[in-house]
Amino acid sequence: MIHQWKRALLEGASDIFERGGKKKAEVDEETMRSLHAKIGELAVANDFLSRKLKPWTGK
């Protein structure tokens, strides 16, 4: 396993230190919107549950 890691490092190390900066990640706008929507849903659910559990947790 260590030999594989070392080989991968030696093969890819030059890419890490190349000049010119990082490549900009390509982002699918549709996926980004759906992920933001899911984050919003989870935040609302988390807030709702935390308010409903306050009487039992005493916090």
Secondary structure, DSSP 8 states (H G I E B T S, - for coil): -HHHHHHHHHHHHHHHT-SS--------HHHHHHHHHHHHHHHHHHHHHHHHHHHHH--
